[in-house]
Amino acid sequence: MSSERSAGGGDAAPQDRRSVSVVIRGRVQGVSYRAWTKKTAEGLGLSGQVRNRADGAVEAVFSGDPAAIQRMLDLCRKGPLLARVDEVIVSEGAADPGSNGFVIARDGS
């Protein structure tokens, strides 16, 4: 079962760009979730980063076109083939990483 919760908010972003922070819980480590996220986000033209968290979740920041962000969030609810996503927590107004592409960050950084 998958659920989505919205948490927090920030200053309103320009309508042509949206930034969100996302925590994905379930069986999301050891199943290539980060590599899948990077490839999928790049394909949608998003910038940001993804990393494993010590609590077993995956955390990502996505920034870019609002429609592309929404598509990425929809895809995150399923993830790669071996993943099992139980929960997606979305926080609006994440710091915009700019247009420097999408990276896999070091765990815990």
C-alpha positions in Angstrom: 0.0 0.0 0.0 1.4 3.4 -1.0 0.5 6.7 0.6 1.6 10.3 0.1 1.7 13.0 2.7 2.5 16.7 2.1 4.6 18.2 4.8 5.6 21.8 5.5 5.8 24.6 3.1 8.0 27.4 2.2 8.0 30.6 0.2 6.1 30.3 -3.0 8.3 29.4 -5.9 8.0 31.0 -9.4 5.3 29.2 -11.3 7.7 28.0 -14.0 9.9 26.2 -11.4 9.1 24.0 -8.4 11.3 22.4 -5.8 10.4 19.6 -3.5 12.1 17.4 -0.9 10.9 13.8 -0.9 11.4 10.9 1.5 10.5 7.5 0.1 10.0 4.6 2.6 9.7 0.9 2.0 12.1 -1.5 0.4 14.1 1.2 -1.4 17.7 0.5 -0.5 19.7 -2.2 -2.3 17.3 -2.2 -5.2 18.9 0.5 -7.4 16.4 3.1 -6.4 19.0 5.9 -6.4 20.3 5.0 -9.9 16.7 4.7 -11.2 15.9 8.1 -9.6 18.9 9.8 -11.2 18.1 8.3 -14.7 14.4 9.1 -14.4 14.9 12.7 -13.1 17.5 13.4 -15.9 15.0 12.1 -18.5 12.5 14.6 -17.2 15.0 17.5 -17.2 15.0 17.8 -13.4 17.9 18.9 -11.3 18.6 17.8 -7.7 20.0 14.9 -5.8 19.2 11.6 -4.2 20.7 9.8 -1.2 20.2 6.8 1.1 19.3 7.7 4.7 20.5 5.8 7.8 16.9 4.9 8.6 16.5 2.8 5.4 14.6 5.5 3.4 15.7 7.3 0.3 15.7 11.1 0.3 15.6 13.3 -2.9 15.4 16.9 -3.9 13.8 17.6 -7.3 13.7 21.0 -9.0 12.4 22.0 -12.4 9.2 22.3 -14.4 6.1 21.7 -12.1 4.6 19.2 -14.5 7.9 17.2 -14.6 8.0 17.3 -10.8 4.5 15.9 -10.6 5.4 13.1 -13.1 8.5 12.3 -11.0 6.5 12.1 -7.8 4.0 9.8 -9.6 6.9 7.5 -10.7 8.5 7.6 -7.3 5.4 5.9 -5.9 6.3 2.8 -7.9 10.1 3.0 -8.2 12.3 0.5 -10.0 11.3 -3.1 -10.5 12.6 -4.6 -7.2 11.4 -1.7 -5.0 8.4 -1.7 -2.7 7.3 1.8 -1.9 5.2 2.1 1.2 5.1 5.9 1.6 6.2 9.1 -0.2 6.4 12.2 1.9 6.6 15.4 -0.1 7.7 18.8 1.4 7.3 21.8 -0.8 9.7 24.7 -1.0 13.0 22.8 -0.9 16.1 24.8 -1.6 16.5 25.0 -5.4 19.8 23.3 -6.4 19.9 25.3 -9.6 20.4 23.8 -13.1 23.5 21.7 -12.3 22.0 18.4 -13.2 21.0 15.5 -11.0 23.5 13.7 -8.7 23.6 10.7 -6.4 24.9 12.2 -3.1 27.0 10.4 -0.5 24.9 8.5 2.1 24.1 10.7 5.1 25.4 13.9 3.4 
